[in-house]
Amino acid sequence: MNEAHLHLLVNHVPVIGALVSLFALAVALFWKSADFQKSALIMALIFGLTAIPAYFSGEAAEELIEDQKNVSHELVENHEEAAKLATIAAIVSGLVAGGALILKNARGAGMAAATVLFLVTVILMARAANSGGQIMHPEIRGDTARYGAEQDISTDDTKSEEEPDHHD
């Protein structure tokens, strides 16, 4: 297993974790069970912090793939910037959830703040995941090249091969 493979394995945890945390926090806001609210905050804290290894495994993966012919430096940089924002949001969201636990504010503003922050985190994680997928998946980028087809995608095939009609 190399660094790129490791990144592909660990990067899904915070993405899915943010979504699961958002759902649990939203349910906990309306469900008056103190145990469920504490569990949702603990889950949010843990999943928020899982963004750290995902982010740093991306640095090592970038070093491994950046010189490959089929890898766009621009796409890698876009993903890195999106991942940085998502990681910061996840850490802040997780720490707010942890703070709500410590301050025993599971039913008040701490729970609401963690829920709103995880909504932002889910959006940023989705953006980071999509930009990461674009690096190696042309179907996500919307490229018209077909899988397995020997085709030069650098040519402009939007021009019509027919000559325009001239009316004199």
ZIJODA-V427434 format. One record per residue. N is the residue number from 0. RES is the residue in one letter. BURIAL is I if it has 24 or more other C-alpha atoms within 12 Angstrom, else O. D_CENTER is the distance of its C-alpha to the mean C-alpha in Angstrom with 2 decimals. Layout:
BEGIN
n={N,N}
res={RES,RES}
burial={BURIAL,BURIAL}
d_center={D_CENTER,D_CENTER}
END
This chain:
BEGIN
n={0,1,2,3,4,5,6,7,8,9,10,11,12,13,14,15,16,17,18,19,20,21,22,23,24,25,26,27,28,29,30,31,32,33,34,35,36,37,38,39,40,41,42,43,44,45,46,47,48,49,50,51,52,53,54,55,56,57,58,59,60,61,62,63,64,65,66,67,68,69,70,71,72,73,74,75,76,77,78,79,80,81,82,83,84,85,86,87,88,89,90,91,92,93,94,95,96,97,98,99,100,101,102,103,104,105,106,107,108,109,110,111,112,113,114,115,116,117,118,119,120,121,122,123,124,125,126,127,128,129,130,131,132,133,134,135,136,137,138,139,140,141,142,143,144,145,146,147,148,149,150,151,152,153,154,155,156,157,158,159,160,161,162,163,164,165,166,167}
res={M,N,E,A,H,L,H,L,L,V,N,H,V,P,V,I,G,A,L,V,S,L,F,A,L,A,V,A,L,F,W,K,S,A,D,F,Q,K,S,A,L,I,M,A,L,I,F,G,L,T,A,I,P,A,Y,F,S,G,E,A,A,E,E,L,I,E,D,Q,K,N,V,S,H,E,L,V,E,N,H,E,E,A,A,K,L,A,T,I,A,A,I,V,S,G,L,V,A,G,G,A,L,I,L,K,N,A,R,G,A,G,M,A,A,A,T,V,L,F,L,V,T,V,I,L,M,A,R,A,A,N,S,G,G,Q,I,M,H,P,E,I,R,G,D,T,A,R,Y,G,A,E,Q,D,I,S,T,D,D,T,K,S,E,E,E,P,D,H,H,D}
burial={O,O,O,I,O,O,I,I,O,I,I,I,I,I,I,I,I,I,I,I,I,I,I,I,I,I,I,I,I,O,O,O,O,O,O,O,I,I,I,I,I,I,I,I,I,I,I,I,I,I,I,I,I,I,I,I,I,I,I,O,I,I,O,O,I,O,O,O,O,O,O,O,O,O,I,I,O,O,I,I,I,I,I,I,I,I,I,I,I,I,I,I,I,I,I,I,I,I,I,I,I,O,O,O,O,I,I,O,O,I,I,I,I,I,I,I,I,I,I,I,I,I,I,I,I,I,I,I,I,I,I,I,I,I,I,I,O,O,O,O,O,O,O,O,O,O,O,O,O,O,O,O,O,O,O,O,O,O,O,O,O,O,O,O,O,O,O,O}
d_center={22.13,20.85,18.07,15.88,16.50,15.80,12.34,11.66,13.21,11.64,7.90,7.99,9.92,7.93,5.49,8.96,10.76,9.51,10.62,13.74,14.49,14.43,16.76,18.96,19.30,20.19,22.73,24.05,24.77,27.21,28.44,30.97,30.71,30.41,29.40,26.50,25.38,25.61,23.76,20.84,20.80,21.08,18.18,16.05,17.40,16.67,13.09,12.48,14.07,12.27,9.55,12.59,13.42,10.02,10.20,13.87,13.78,11.87,14.95,17.27,15.61,15.89,19.55,20.18,18.99,19.58,23.18,22.78,24.38,21.72,18.86,18.40,18.33,17.09,13.96,13.34,14.05,11.84,8.78,10.37,10.94,7.59,6.46,9.83,9.60,6.67,8.80,11.87,11.06,10.36,13.55,15.53,14.74,15.73,18.76,19.85,19.83,21.82,24.10,24.81,25.87,28.07,29.62,30.14,28.57,26.79,28.64,28.52,26.49,24.30,23.00,22.55,20.79,18.33,17.68,17.20,14.91,12.69,12.75,11.51,8.80,7.70,7.94,6.16,3.00,4.12,5.24,3.41,3.21,6.42,7.70,7.53,9.32,11.68,13.04,14.97,15.04,17.49,17.43,13.97,15.40,18.45,20.79,24.12,25.01,25.66,24.58,27.50,29.55,31.23,30.51,30.36,27.42,28.65,31.54,31.66,32.52,32.45,36.07,38.70,41.19,43.94,46.21,46.27,49.39,52.00,54.50,57.52}
END
